[in-house]
Amino acid sequence: MTVRRRPLLPRPLKTAALTVTALAVVASSAVGCGALPGTTGGSREPVTVMTWAPDGTEATNVPGMPAMAQAYARWVNASGGLNGHKLRVLTCNDHNDSVDAADCARRAVKENVAAVVGSYSQHGQAFLSPLEAAGIPYIGGYGLTEEEFVSPLSYPVNGGQVALLAGNGRQLARDCARVSLVRPDTRAGDALLPLLNSGLAQGGRRPATDILAAEDGGDYTVQAQQALAKAGAHHSVATALGRAGAAEQARQGCVTAALGDRTDSFFDSFRRTQEDYQKVRISSVLGSVDQTSVDRTGGASGPYEGAYVTGWYPAAGDARWDPMRKVIREHAFGDNRIDPANAGVQTTWIAYTVLKQVVESLGDGEVDALKVTRALNDGVRIDTGGLTPTLSWRFEDTIAARDFPRLVNADVTYQVVRDGRLVAARKGAVDVSRTLEQSP
């Protein structure tokens, strides 16, 4: 798939300044310290990287990402390593906490890692500052924060939450005249509404109603009532409109929720509340809903049947995931943290695919953070087996989205829960570059 080029426009001032700062730090490290991050001393010395994610918290947990990284290391080391280098994976738990996220980054610096790969954190500012100061690249983060699409040392493999919400808006615009968005009352959550609205606007729909919810809540009855009231019609209203009016109301009302691990809890409250309201269509994004969520909540008889879901990658049953599934089957040793349908696990697989091809591009010699960064900046092209477009992070490869200058892959997929299975709703990916470029 050809990556769309954009005209060579000036970068935003914030990004340009950050680029100069980061490059200056890298140059200073090379001249003054005598040891670069990730240096291991010999032509076939181990390559050390880190993967982090939250686990054991009251909010979203993604233990499958570090677990997938460890399974990947076992597989690649059993196959001769990364171009002859043993892959050493360190893991860290950021506990959904900015202090712990910064601590994980400082540990990565202390361990002289060559990169942080395939990680999840909602505290981009906290962890990227230490990495930038040490010249350590951040490859294939989950894409939760704006900083991941601004930092010159960030190399995203997907369009992050920004692409998912913009794509979800476009997906819903086909069928929904009124939309309620239920999202976390957090800094990361604040960015979701304008992105969803950009997609809705491109489809000629009016803005969604913003419903705030605690990211660690247990009961979302109040939010469910608010969302339904704004997106659907109460029975008393539907009755007044008559049968035809009620059918029109049902067709046009949609509720979309992006609450991470708490999305199941919301739709449980939603299903109990829905008895008092006209039926509306429900929706979410991958990472908040996946096949495991559908199975856990009753499959075809559960609340997700018929739901629209916007994702980054092909549906979990697609044959392009077979190599990852084989690695999990043979090298995860039954680790139940690793769900091949989980978007975090999938992102980690793709991020380590990037690392592998970057290291192979370096040829003989040591592998360190500076060399990895140079290869990425010089335009190494990454083939992910069709899971994404060909990835490259030169300036001309980025899209013209003002607030997301590091974004190179704006593809999303439209999926739907049908007979209890999350399947493709349309063939191929949808490029939401234009939607993001027009986002306020």
N, C-alpha and C positions, 0 to 999 in steps of 0.2 A: 504494500500500500504506500503510495507516494505521500511524503509529508509535505504539506502545503507551505510554501515560502511566503514571507511577508516582506514588504518594502523595508529598506534600511532606514527606519525612523529613529530619531534620538530616543534613548532610554529615558524613563522618568528620572528626575534629578536624584531621588532617594536611592534608586537602584544603582545609578552610576557612581554615586559617592560610596556606597557600600562595596561596590566592586573594587574601586581604587583602594579602599581601606584593607579589604581582604587580601588583595594581591600584594600590597605593601607588607602585610604581616608575613605572608608566605616567603617573600624575598628576604625579609629580615631574618626569618628562621633559617633559611638556607645559608646565609652568610655568617650569622653570629653564633649559632648554637652548635654546629658540628654534628648534630644528629637530627634527622628529620622524622616527623611522626610516621610510625609504621616501619622504619628501617630495622631490618633483622640481621644484617651483617653478611650474608653470603648469597650466591646466585640462586641457591635452592633452599634458602631459609624459609620457615613458615610465614605465611601471610596472616596477620592477626586482624580481625575485624570485630565489631560489636553489633548486636541487635538488642533493642529494648522495647518493652511494652508494659502496660499496666496489668497487674494480676492481683486477685484477692481483695479488690476494692468494692465499694458500694455502687460505683458507676460502671462504665464500660470496661470490660477486661478482654484482653486479646492474648492469652497465653500461647496460642497456637503459633504466633509469629516467631518468638525465640525457639520454640520447639521445632518448627519447620527449618529454621536456620541450622540447628544442630543436626537434624536428619540430613540436610543438604551437605553439611560438612562430612558426615560419615560416608555418604555416597561418593562425593567427589574425591575424598582421600582414598577410598577403596579402588578408585579408578585412576590413581596416579597423581591426584592433587590438581591444583590450578597451575597448569603449565609446568608441572614438576614440583610446585610448592605445596606443602601441607597447608590446608586451611584450618586455622584456629579461630573458633567462634566464642567470643565472650558474650554473656547475656546480662541484662540489668532490668530491674523492675522500677518503673517511674511512679507507680502508685497513683497515677492521675494527679500528681502534685508537682508544682513548679520547682520546689526546692529539690525534690528527689530527681526530677528530670535534669536539672543542672548538675546534680551529683553524678548521674550516669554519664553525662558528657565529660565532666572533669575526670572521671575514671577512665574514659576512652582516651583522653589526652595522656594521662599518666601511663597507660598501657601502650602508648605509641601505636595505636591502631592505624591501619592503612585506610580505613573507611568505616563509617557507621552505615549499616545496610538493612533495608527492609524493616523499618521500625515504626512504632506508633506512639505518638504523644500529642496532647493538645496544648503543650507549652513550648511552642516554637521559639519564642524569644529567649526563654530560659536555657534551652539546650543548644541553640545555634550559635549564640555568642561565644561560648568556650570553644566550639568546633572551629569557628571562623578564626579565632585568635591563634589556634594551633595549625590552621591550614588543612583540616581534615574534611574530606568530602562526605556529604550526607546523601546516600544513594537509595532511591526508591522508598522514601517515607510514605506513610499512609495518605498524607495530603489533607490533614485536618486544618492546618493553620495557614494564614497568609504568608508568614515568614518563609515557609517551605517553597513558595513560588516567587520569592524576592531575593533570597540569599544567593550570591554568586557561587557558593559552594554546595548548593542543593541541586540534585539531579532527579527530579520526579519522574516516575514511570507512568503515572496516570494523571488525570485532571483533578484529582482530589475531590473534596466535598463541593468545590465550586462547580466542577463539571457535572457532578451528580445532580445537584439542585437545579442548575440551569437546564439540564436534560430532562429532569423530572417535570419541570414546568412545561417544556415543549411536549412531553408525552401526555400530560394531563390536558393541555390546551385543545387537543382533538375532541375531547368528550365532556369537559367540565366548564360550565359557565361561572361557577363559584367554587373556590377552593379555600379550605382552612389548612394552615400549616401548624403542626404541633412540634415544637423544637426546644432544645435545652435553653434555660435561662442562664447562659454563659457567654463569655467573650467569643468563643468559637461559634456558638449558636447564633450570635447577633448577625453574622454575615450571611446566614442562610436565606432569609426572607427576600432581600434584594435580588439574589441570584435566581430563586424560584420565580419571582415576578418578571425577571428578564425573559425567561422562557415562556411564561404565560403571555407576556406582551407580544412576543414574536408570533404567537398563535392567535393574536387578536383578542385575548381574554383580559379581564380586569385583574388588579392585584389581589393576592390572597390575604385572608385574615390571619394575623399573627397571634398564635396561642402559645404562651410561655409555660414551661413545665420544669420542675426540678429534675436534674439529670440522675438523681439517686432516689426518686420517689417510688413508692410502693403501690399507691392507688391514684388513678388519674381520672376519677369520675367527674370532677369539676371541669377538667380540660376537655373530656369527651363530650360533655353537655355543651360547652362553649363551641367546640368545633362543629358539632352536628347542627347546632342552632344557626351558625353562620353559613354552613355549606348546604344544609338540607332544609326540610320543612317539618315543623311539628304536625302531628296528626290533625290537630284542630285546623291548622292552616290548609293542609292538603285536602281535608274534607270540604272546606269552603270553596276550594278551587275546582272540586269535582274530579272525576276519575281521570280525564285527560290532563288536567292541570297537575294532579299528583304524579302521573307518569312522567310528565315533563320535568317536574321538580326532582324526581328520583334520577332521571337521566343526567341532569346537569350538576348535581352536588357531589363534591369529592373532598375527602379528608386524607391528607398525607402527613405522615409522622416520621421524624428522623431523630430518634432518641437513643440510638445505640442499643445497648443491652436492655434498656427499659422499654423498648418499642413493644415487646410482647406484653408487658404489663399494661401499657396504654391500650392496646387493642383488646385486652381482656376487659378492661373497664368500658371500652367502647362497645363491645358486644353486649354487655349487660345493660348499658344505657340505651342502646339502639332500639330496644323494644318500644320506646316511646316516640320514635321518630321515623319519618320516611327513610327508606333504605338509600344510602349513598355509596358511591364507589370509594374504596380505600386504596392507598398507595404508600410506597416508601422507597428507600434507596438501599442498595446493597451495602452491607455493613450494619444496617439496622434490621434488615430482614434477609435471610438466606434460606437454603433448603432445610437446614437444621431447625430453624425457627418454624417453618411450615410443618415439619414432621412433629416437632415437640408440641405444637398447639392443635393437633388433630388432623393434619393433612387436608384431604378434600372436604372434610366436615368441619374444619376449623375456621377461624376468622379471616384467614388470608386467602381463601379460595376466591379466585377472580381478581385478586389485587394486582395492580400495576407495580412493577419494581424497576427502577433504573439502576444499571450497573456500569462498571468500567469495561468488563471483559466478557468473553463468550459465556453462555450459561454453563453451569457446573458439569453438566453431562456431555459437553462438547468433547470430541475426540482430541482436540488440541491440548487438553489437560492430561492426556494419557501418560506422557513422560513424568509429570509431577506425581501422578497417582502411583506409578511404578516405584518411584523413589520412596514415597511414603510407605507403600506396602512392604518394601524390602529393607528399609533402613530406619523406619520410625519405631519398629519393635512394639507395635500395638499401642503407642502413645496416644491416649484418647484426647489429648489437648489439640491434636492436629486434625482439623476437619477440612478436607479438600474443597468443600463448597464455601468455605469462609473467605471473605474478600481480603482479610489480613494475611491469611496463609497464602493465597494466590499472589498477593502483592510481594510477599517475601520471596516466593519462588522466582518471580520476574526480576526482582532486585538482585538476587544472587546470580541469575542468568547474565545480567549486566556486568556484575563483578567478574565473573568467569571470562567473559569475552574481552573485557578491558585488560585483565592480567595476561591473557593469551596474546593480546596485541602488543604487549611490551617487550616480548622476546626474552632473551636471557638477561640475567642480572637481578638485582634486588628489586623488590616491590615496596614502595612506600607511598605515603599520602600525596606527596608532591607529584610523583610519576602518575599515579592514578588520576589526579586532578588534571594534569596536562593532557593525558590521553582523552579524557572526557571533553575538555575544552577544545582539543584539536579536531574533534569531529569523528571519533570512533563511532561506527554505525552498528547498532545492536539489533540482531534478529531474534525475536522472541517466539518464533514458531507460529506466528499469526495471532498470538494472544493480544498484541498491540500492533500499531504501525511500527515500522522500523524507527528506532529511537536514536536521536542525536541531539546534542545540546549546544551547538554553535548558535551564535546570535541570530543568524538567518533561519535557524530551525524553529525558533520560538514564534508563538502567535502574537498578534498585535493587541493583546489584552493589557490595558494600561496598568492595572493593579496586580497582574500576575506574569511578570516578565520572564519567569523561568519555565513557564508551561509550554510543553512541546507536544503533548498528546491530549487532545480535547475530544477524543472519541468516547461515546457512551453506547450502551446497548439497552434496548427496550425488552423487558421480560414481563411475563404474566404467570400467575399461579393457576394452572389448569389441571384438574383432576389430582390435586395435591402435589403437583410437580412444578418447579420453577423452570419455565421453558422460554425460548425466544419468542417475542411477540411480533418480530419482523426480522427479515433476513439482513445480516450485516450490521455494521456499526453506524452511528449517527454522529457527525462532526458538529459539535456545538461551539466551534471557534467564533463564529459570527455572533452568537448570543453573548458570549463572554466579552467580545470586543465592544459590544453595544451596552454592556452592563454599566449602570451609573457608578 
